[in-house]
Structure formats: C-alpha cells, structure tokens
Amino acid sequence: MILPIVAYGHPVLRKMCEDITPEYPKLQELLANMWETMYASSGVGLAAPQINRPIRLFVVDSEQIINSLDEEERAEYPGDNGVKQVFINAHIVETAGDEWAYNEGCLSIPKVREDVYRPESLRLRYVDENFQPREQTFTGITARVIFHEYDHIDGKLFIDHLKPLKRRMIKGKLEDIVKGKVSVDYKMVFHK
C-alpha cells in the first residue's frame, strides 16, 4: 500500500526516533509499504518519520543512482556499487573523510534541492529486517543517502545543513510547503 508522505512543518519530522523490537506490530507489512511508497514517489530512500512513524527505521536503494551513472561518473565513487537495504535501530559508529557537496532533495520537502556537505563515509551499526545485527562502512553516494535518511530518524532535515543565507533564500518555498501550496505527483500529509 502506498502511504502518504509527511510534509515539511509536521512535528514528527523533528522527533528523535525510538528503537524498535522484533515484536513491532506488522513490521514486514510496514517495510513492504515503505518500499512501495518510496518507489511510487521516485525516491531513493525513505525514513519512518516521513510516513508519520517516529521509529528508527529507514530503507535505501542507492543502486538506482549508481546504475544510472555512466562509466566516467561511476569512477568518481570507487567501491560504491549501491545498496538496497533495510536499516533498523541504526546508530552511526564513526564518520570519515573530507566533506563534499552533493545536490540533495527530500520527498518531505518537494521542489527544494540544495548542495549539502557531508563526510565521504560512515560506519553504521544497525539490525536488518530479520533483526540480525550488522556493522558496515558505506562510502560515496550510498553514504550520502544513508546520512540523509539517518538525519530523519534523529529529527533533522537536509536544510538544517545549509548556511543561513541559503535558508533565507528558500524560506518562501518552505512556507508554501507548510501551507500545502505545493504540487507533487504523490500523496502528502500536511500539518494543520
């Protein structure tokens, strides 16, 4: 089932999310719905707060991006073949490398894209959809997508990484989103 995406301005997007247990109600159904929602919205990642659930859960399919690159572009991200994964109860162990810019957008903040600086890699501790513990290092675009989704479960948004001048420049667009004055080809929920 395709779920509505929570729009910028909704308080759930600013909550520090809670870890869950294997007994979380209808988890497998929720995961299936998150994948379906992400693809229907043309996303490459989706965090639970974006579907109005304040839990530490997100899905990522960075293979879409990597597979869309030509050979020369792909060479810019050595060792990054992309992932299609579920991340539950994720916690960053460490980050490494120089910060680099990449133009990010967000399903909860439609029609806004800006360059965001993030480290080259991160080491993440999490459990998969079967609650098997994992610890893995991610680099390149995959790390970028994971950083973005991870921010969501910590109550942060990509616009929080922008300089004050950039934030002022997009203020009108953000206010329009809060008011529901945005047109997208997926269902959204606006905070009243």
ROFI-569276 format. One record per residue (C-alpha): residue number from 1; residue in three letters; y, x, z. Coordinates in nm, 3 decimals, always signed. Each point is the difference from the previous one (the first is absolute). Example, Ala and Ser with C-alpha at 12.3 -4.5 7.8 and 13.67 -1.06 7.14 Angstrom:
2
<guke resi="1" resn="ALA" yy="-0.450" xx="+1.230" zz="+0.780"/>
<guke resi="2" resn="SER" yy="+0.344" xx="+0.137" zz="-0.066"/>
This chain:
192
<guke resi="1" resn="MET" yy="+0.000" xx="+0.000" zz="+0.000"/>
<guke resi="2" resn="ILE" yy="+0.344" xx="+0.130" zz="-0.091"/>
<guke resi="3" resn="LEU" yy="+0.222" xx="+0.011" zz="+0.307"/>
<guke resi="4" resn="PRO" yy="+0.382" xx="-0.019" zz="+0.003"/>
<guke resi="5" resn="ILE" yy="+0.189" xx="+0.326" zz="+0.052"/>
<guke resi="6" resn="VAL" yy="+0.239" xx="+0.010" zz="+0.296"/>
<guke resi="7" resn="ALA" yy="+0.355" xx="+0.073" zz="-0.115"/>
<guke resi="8" resn="TYR" yy="+0.248" xx="+0.248" zz="+0.145"/>
<guke resi="9" resn="GLY" yy="+0.173" xx="-0.149" zz="+0.304"/>
<guke resi="10" resn="HIS" yy="-0.318" xx="-0.144" zz="+0.154"/>
<guke resi="11" resn="PRO" yy="-0.054" xx="+0.137" zz="+0.354"/>
<guke resi="12" resn="VAL" yy="-0.369" xx="+0.082" zz="-0.058"/>
<guke resi="13" resn="LEU" yy="+0.109" xx="+0.286" zz="-0.228"/>
<guke resi="14" resn="ARG" yy="+0.168" xx="+0.170" zz="+0.298"/>
<guke resi="15" resn="LYS" yy="-0.290" xx="-0.029" zz="+0.247"/>
<guke resi="16" resn="MET" yy="-0.208" xx="+0.294" zz="+0.120"/>
<guke resi="17" resn="CYS" yy="-0.345" xx="-0.125" zz="-0.097"/>
<guke resi="18" resn="GLU" yy="-0.309" xx="-0.015" zz="+0.223"/>
<guke resi="19" resn="ASP" yy="-0.340" xx="+0.159" zz="-0.053"/>
<guke resi="20" resn="ILE" yy="-0.283" xx="-0.244" zz="-0.068"/>
<guke resi="21" resn="THR" yy="-0.371" xx="-0.007" zz="+0.088"/>
<guke resi="22" resn="PRO" yy="-0.302" xx="-0.076" zz="-0.222"/>
<guke resi="23" resn="GLU" yy="+0.009" xx="-0.352" zz="+0.148"/>
<guke resi="24" resn="TYR" yy="+0.334" xx="-0.078" zz="-0.166"/>
<guke resi="25" resn="PRO" yy="-0.044" xx="-0.355" zz="-0.140"/>
<guke resi="26" resn="LYS" yy="-0.103" xx="-0.022" zz="-0.367"/>
<guke resi="27" resn="LEU" yy="+0.084" xx="+0.366" zz="-0.067"/>
<guke resi="28" resn="GLN" yy="-0.202" xx="+0.027" zz="-0.322"/>
<guke resi="29" resn="GLU" yy="+0.165" xx="-0.316" zz="-0.136"/>
<guke resi="30" resn="LEU" yy="+0.341" xx="+0.139" zz="+0.096"/>
<guke resi="31" resn="LEU" yy="-0.073" xx="+0.327" zz="-0.182"/>
<guke resi="32" resn="ALA" yy="-0.112" xx="-0.186" zz="-0.314"/>
<guke resi="33" resn="ASN" yy="+0.319" xx="-0.208" zz="+0.014"/>
<guke resi="34" resn="MET" yy="+0.214" xx="+0.311" zz="+0.045"/>
<guke resi="35" resn="TRP" yy="-0.151" xx="+0.170" zz="-0.306"/>
<guke resi="36" resn="GLU" yy="+0.045" xx="-0.317" zz="-0.205"/>
<guke resi="37" resn="THR" yy="+0.359" xx="-0.043" zz="+0.121"/>
<guke resi="38" resn="MET" yy="+0.088" xx="+0.364" zz="-0.068"/>
<guke resi="39" resn="TYR" yy="-0.133" xx="-0.010" zz="-0.358"/>
<guke resi="40" resn="ALA" yy="+0.155" xx="-0.343" zz="-0.071"/>
<guke resi="41" resn="SER" yy="+0.336" xx="+0.142" zz="+0.112"/>
<guke resi="42" resn="SER" yy="-0.042" xx="+0.319" zz="-0.210"/>
<guke resi="43" resn="GLY" yy="-0.001" xx="+0.215" zz="+0.314"/>
<guke resi="44" resn="VAL" yy="-0.176" xx="+0.329" zz="+0.073"/>
<guke resi="45" resn="GLY" yy="-0.008" xx="-0.055" zz="+0.375"/>
<guke resi="46" resn="LEU" yy="+0.028" xx="-0.288" zz="+0.245"/>
<guke resi="47" resn="ALA" yy="+0.035" xx="+0.005" zz="+0.378"/>
<guke resi="48" resn="ALA" yy="-0.099" xx="-0.285" zz="+0.233"/>
<guke resi="49" resn="PRO" yy="+0.358" xx="-0.063" zz="+0.120"/>
<guke resi="50" resn="GLN" yy="+0.090" xx="-0.082" zz="-0.360"/>
<guke resi="51" resn="ILE" yy="-0.233" xx="-0.301" zz="+0.024"/>
<guke resi="52" resn="ASN" yy="+0.130" xx="-0.091" zz="+0.347"/>
<guke resi="53" resn="ARG" yy="-0.266" xx="+0.172" zz="+0.212"/>
<guke resi="54" resn="PRO" yy="+0.125" xx="+0.259" zz="+0.254"/>
<guke resi="55" resn="ILE" yy="-0.317" xx="+0.212" zz="-0.008"/>
<guke resi="56" resn="ARG" yy="-0.065" xx="+0.365" zz="-0.099"/>
<guke resi="57" resn="LEU" yy="-0.162" xx="-0.071" zz="-0.335"/>
<guke resi="58" resn="PHE" yy="+0.091" xx="+0.090" zz="-0.356"/>
<guke resi="59" resn="VAL" yy="-0.165" xx="+0.040" zz="-0.339"/>
<guke resi="60" resn="VAL" yy="+0.088" xx="+0.257" zz="-0.266"/>
<guke resi="61" resn="ASP" yy="-0.093" xx="+0.041" zz="-0.366"/>
<guke resi="62" resn="SER" yy="+0.181" xx="+0.312" zz="-0.119"/>
<guke resi="63" resn="GLU" yy="-0.260" xx="+0.045" zz="-0.277"/>
<guke resi="64" resn="GLN" yy="+0.213" xx="-0.244" zz="-0.202"/>
<guke resi="65" resn="ILE" yy="+0.293" xx="+0.241" zz="+0.004"/>
<guke resi="66" resn="ILE" yy="-0.202" xx="+0.318" zz="-0.058"/>
<guke resi="67" resn="ASN" yy="-0.191" xx="-0.158" zz="-0.289"/>
<guke resi="68" resn="SER" yy="+0.326" xx="-0.108" zz="-0.165"/>
<guke resi="69" resn="LEU" yy="+0.133" xx="+0.359" zz="-0.014"/>
<guke resi="70" resn="ASP" yy="-0.035" xx="+0.222" zz="-0.304"/>
<guke resi="71" resn="GLU" yy="-0.162" xx="+0.343" zz="+0.036"/>
<guke resi="72" resn="GLU" yy="+0.330" xx="+0.180" zz="+0.056"/>
<guke resi="73" resn="GLU" yy="+0.115" xx="-0.245" zz="+0.268"/>
<guke resi="74" resn="ARG" yy="-0.340" xx="+0.010" zz="+0.169"/>
<guke resi="75" resn="ALA" yy="+0.027" xx="+0.381" zz="+0.025"/>
<guke resi="76" resn="GLU" yy="+0.300" xx="-0.051" zz="+0.232"/>
<guke resi="77" resn="TYR" yy="-0.238" xx="-0.142" zz="+0.264"/>
<guke resi="78" resn="PRO" yy="-0.295" xx="+0.242" zz="+0.020"/>
<guke resi="79" resn="GLY" yy="-0.287" xx="-0.123" zz="+0.213"/>
<guke resi="80" resn="ASP" yy="+0.122" xx="-0.360" zz="-0.003"/>
<guke resi="81" resn="ASN" yy="-0.248" xx="-0.219" zz="-0.186"/>
<guke resi="82" resn="GLY" yy="+0.118" xx="-0.313" zz="+0.176"/>
<guke resi="83" resn="VAL" yy="-0.189" xx="-0.220" zz="+0.244"/>
<guke resi="84" resn="LYS" yy="-0.095" xx="-0.363" zz="+0.033"/>
<guke resi="85" resn="GLN" yy="-0.043" xx="-0.039" zz="+0.374"/>
<guke resi="86" resn="VAL" yy="+0.038" xx="-0.213" zz="+0.309"/>
<guke resi="87" resn="PHE" yy="+0.177" xx="+0.155" zz="+0.300"/>
<guke resi="88" resn="ILE" yy="-0.045" xx="-0.158" zz="+0.343"/>
<guke resi="89" resn="ASN" yy="+0.160" xx="+0.124" zz="+0.324"/>
<guke resi="90" resn="ALA" yy="+0.155" xx="+0.293" zz="-0.187"/>
<guke resi="91" resn="HIS" yy="+0.186" xx="+0.270" zz="+0.188"/>
<guke resi="92" resn="ILE" yy="+0.162" xx="+0.308" zz="-0.153"/>
<guke resi="93" resn="VAL" yy="-0.146" xx="+0.323" zz="+0.138"/>
<guke resi="94" resn="GLU" yy="+0.244" xx="+0.231" zz="-0.180"/>
<guke resi="95" resn="THR" yy="+0.225" xx="+0.033" zz="-0.301"/>
<guke resi="96" resn="ALA" yy="+0.052" xx="+0.313" zz="-0.209"/>
<guke resi="97" resn="GLY" yy="+0.191" xx="+0.142" zz="-0.294"/>
<guke resi="98" resn="ASP" yy="+0.350" xx="-0.033" zz="-0.132"/>
<guke resi="99" resn="GLU" yy="+0.161" xx="-0.339" zz="-0.030"/>
<guke resi="100" resn="TRP" yy="+0.031" xx="-0.126" zz="-0.358"/>
<guke resi="101" resn="ALA" yy="+0.167" xx="-0.298" zz="-0.160"/>
<guke resi="102" resn="TYR" yy="-0.180" xx="-0.290" zz="-0.166"/>
<guke resi="103" resn="ASN" yy="+0.141" xx="-0.332" zz="-0.111"/>
<guke resi="104" resn="GLU" yy="-0.150" xx="-0.263" zz="+0.232"/>
<guke resi="105" resn="GLY" yy="+0.003" xx="-0.377" zz="+0.000"/>
<guke resi="106" resn="CYS" yy="-0.156" xx="-0.262" zz="+0.223"/>
<guke resi="107" resn="LEU" yy="-0.148" xx="-0.345" zz="-0.055"/>
<guke resi="108" resn="SER" yy="+0.193" xx="-0.122" zz="+0.307"/>
<guke resi="109" resn="ILE" yy="+0.327" xx="+0.139" zz="-0.141"/>
<guke resi="110" resn="PRO" yy="-0.015" xx="-0.105" zz="-0.366"/>
<guke resi="111" resn="LYS" yy="+0.243" xx="+0.131" zz="-0.261"/>
<guke resi="112" resn="VAL" yy="+0.094" xx="+0.300" zz="+0.216"/>
<guke resi="113" resn="ARG" yy="-0.123" xx="+0.349" zz="-0.088"/>
<guke resi="114" resn="GLU" yy="+0.133" xx="+0.326" zz="+0.142"/>
<guke resi="115" resn="ASP" yy="-0.097" xx="+0.364" zz="+0.028"/>
<guke resi="116" resn="VAL" yy="-0.160" xx="+0.073" zz="+0.336"/>
<guke resi="117" resn="TYR" yy="-0.080" xx="+0.348" zz="+0.134"/>
<guke resi="118" resn="ARG" yy="-0.338" xx="+0.043" zz="+0.170"/>
<guke resi="119" resn="PRO" yy="-0.226" xx="+0.299" zz="+0.081"/>
<guke resi="120" resn="GLU" yy="-0.256" xx="+0.118" zz="-0.257"/>
<guke resi="121" resn="SER" yy="-0.305" xx="-0.091" zz="+0.208"/>
<guke resi="122" resn="LEU" yy="-0.127" xx="-0.174" zz="+0.309"/>
<guke resi="123" resn="ARG" yy="-0.314" xx="+0.009" zz="+0.210"/>
<guke resi="124" resn="LEU" yy="-0.106" xx="-0.347" zz="+0.109"/>
<guke resi="125" resn="ARG" yy="-0.247" xx="-0.124" zz="+0.260"/>
<guke resi="126" resn="TYR" yy="-0.123" xx="-0.354" zz="-0.064"/>
<guke resi="127" resn="VAL" yy="-0.307" xx="-0.222" zz="-0.028"/>
<guke resi="128" resn="ASP" yy="-0.123" xx="-0.147" zz="-0.326"/>
<guke resi="129" resn="GLU" yy="-0.094" xx="-0.363" zz="-0.068"/>
<guke resi="130" resn="ASN" yy="-0.336" xx="+0.058" zz="+0.176"/>
<guke resi="131" resn="PHE" yy="+0.181" xx="+0.152" zz="+0.300"/>
<guke resi="132" resn="GLN" yy="-0.139" xx="+0.344" zz="-0.075"/>
<guke resi="133" resn="PRO" yy="+0.240" xx="+0.266" zz="+0.135"/>
<guke resi="134" resn="ARG" yy="+0.166" xx="+0.221" zz="-0.261"/>
<guke resi="135" resn="GLU" yy="+0.245" xx="+0.286" zz="-0.004"/>
<guke resi="136" resn="GLN" yy="+0.132" xx="+0.108" zz="-0.337"/>
<guke resi="137" resn="THR" yy="+0.286" xx="+0.191" zz="-0.162"/>
<guke resi="138" resn="PHE" yy="+0.188" xx="-0.161" zz="-0.287"/>
<guke resi="139" resn="THR" yy="+0.248" xx="+0.162" zz="-0.240"/>
<guke resi="140" resn="GLY" yy="+0.230" xx="-0.087" zz="-0.289"/>
<guke resi="141" resn="ILE" yy="+0.053" xx="-0.359" zz="-0.105"/>
<guke resi="142" resn="THR" yy="-0.289" xx="-0.120" zz="+0.215"/>
<guke resi="143" resn="ALA" yy="+0.168" xx="+0.149" zz="+0.309"/>
<guke resi="144" resn="ARG" yy="+0.324" xx="-0.167" zz="-0.110"/>
<guke resi="145" resn="VAL" yy="-0.160" xx="-0.346" zz="-0.020"/>
<guke resi="146" resn="ILE" yy="-0.175" xx="+0.050" zz="+0.334"/>
<guke resi="147" resn="PHE" yy="+0.326" xx="+0.112" zz="+0.167"/>
<guke resi="148" resn="HIS" yy="+0.168" xx="-0.315" zz="-0.135"/>
<guke resi="149" resn="GLU" yy="-0.272" xx="-0.235" zz="+0.124"/>
<guke resi="150" resn="TYR" yy="-0.028" xx="+0.187" zz="+0.329"/>
<guke resi="151" resn="ASP" yy="+0.371" xx="-0.058" zz="+0.057"/>
<guke resi="152" resn="HIS" yy="-0.068" xx="-0.375" zz="-0.021"/>
<guke resi="153" resn="ILE" yy="-0.249" xx="+0.008" zz="+0.288"/>
<guke resi="154" resn="ASP" yy="+0.257" xx="+0.191" zz="+0.206"/>
<guke resi="155" resn="GLY" yy="+0.271" xx="-0.259" zz="-0.069"/>
<guke resi="156" resn="LYS" yy="+0.189" xx="+0.217" zz="-0.250"/>
<guke resi="157" resn="LEU" yy="+0.106" xx="-0.055" zz="-0.360"/>
<guke resi="158" resn="PHE" yy="+0.068" xx="+0.245" zz="-0.282"/>
<guke resi="159" resn="ILE" yy="+0.371" xx="-0.084" zz="+0.014"/>
<guke resi="160" resn="ASP" yy="+0.010" xx="+0.147" zz="+0.353"/>
<guke resi="161" resn="HIS" yy="-0.038" xx="+0.343" zz="-0.164"/>
<guke resi="162" resn="LEU" yy="+0.314" xx="-0.041" zz="-0.212"/>
<guke resi="163" resn="LYS" yy="+0.333" xx="+0.163" zz="+0.073"/>
<guke resi="164" resn="PRO" yy="+0.269" xx="-0.234" zz="+0.143"/>
<guke resi="165" resn="LEU" yy="+0.195" xx="-0.005" zz="-0.329"/>
<guke resi="166" resn="LYS" yy="-0.309" xx="-0.112" zz="-0.195"/>
<guke resi="167" resn="ARG" yy="-0.068" xx="-0.268" zz="+0.262"/>
<guke resi="168" resn="ARG" yy="+0.355" xx="-0.132" zz="-0.039"/>
<guke resi="169" resn="MET" yy="-0.039" xx="-0.005" zz="-0.379"/>
<guke resi="170" resn="ILE" yy="-0.308" xx="-0.226" zz="+0.018"/>
<guke resi="171" resn="LYS" yy="+0.128" xx="-0.218" zz="+0.286"/>
<guke resi="172" resn="GLY" yy="+0.080" xx="-0.292" zz="-0.232"/>
<guke resi="173" resn="LYS" yy="-0.348" xx="+0.005" zz="-0.153"/>
<guke resi="174" resn="LEU" yy="-0.158" xx="+0.004" zz="+0.346"/>
<guke resi="175" resn="GLU" yy="+0.216" xx="-0.293" zz="+0.113"/>
<guke resi="176" resn="ASP" yy="-0.108" xx="-0.196" zz="-0.310"/>
<guke resi="177" resn="ILE" yy="-0.366" xx="+0.062" zz="+0.087"/>
<guke resi="178" resn="VAL" yy="+0.055" xx="-0.124" zz="+0.357"/>
<guke resi="179" resn="LYS" yy="+0.159" xx="-0.316" zz="-0.143"/>
<guke resi="180" resn="GLY" yy="-0.288" xx="-0.050" zz="-0.246"/>
<guke resi="181" resn="LYS" yy="+0.225" xx="+0.069" zz="-0.299"/>
<guke resi="182" resn="VAL" yy="-0.253" xx="+0.210" zz="-0.189"/>
<guke resi="183" resn="SER" yy="-0.230" xx="-0.087" zz="-0.286"/>
<guke resi="184" resn="VAL" yy="-0.349" xx="+0.151" zz="-0.006"/>
<guke resi="185" resn="ASP" yy="-0.327" xx="-0.091" zz="-0.168"/>
<guke resi="186" resn="TYR" yy="-0.190" xx="-0.023" zz="+0.330"/>
<guke resi="187" resn="LYS" yy="+0.030" xx="-0.232" zz="+0.299"/>
<guke resi="188" resn="MET" yy="+0.223" xx="+0.114" zz="+0.283"/>
<guke resi="189" resn="VAL" yy="+0.074" xx="-0.120" zz="+0.353"/>
<guke resi="190" resn="PHE" yy="+0.360" xx="+0.026" zz="+0.119"/>
<guke resi="191" resn="HIS" yy="+0.109" xx="+0.002" zz="+0.365"/>
<guke resi="192" resn="LYS" yy="+0.212" xx="-0.299" zz="+0.092"/>
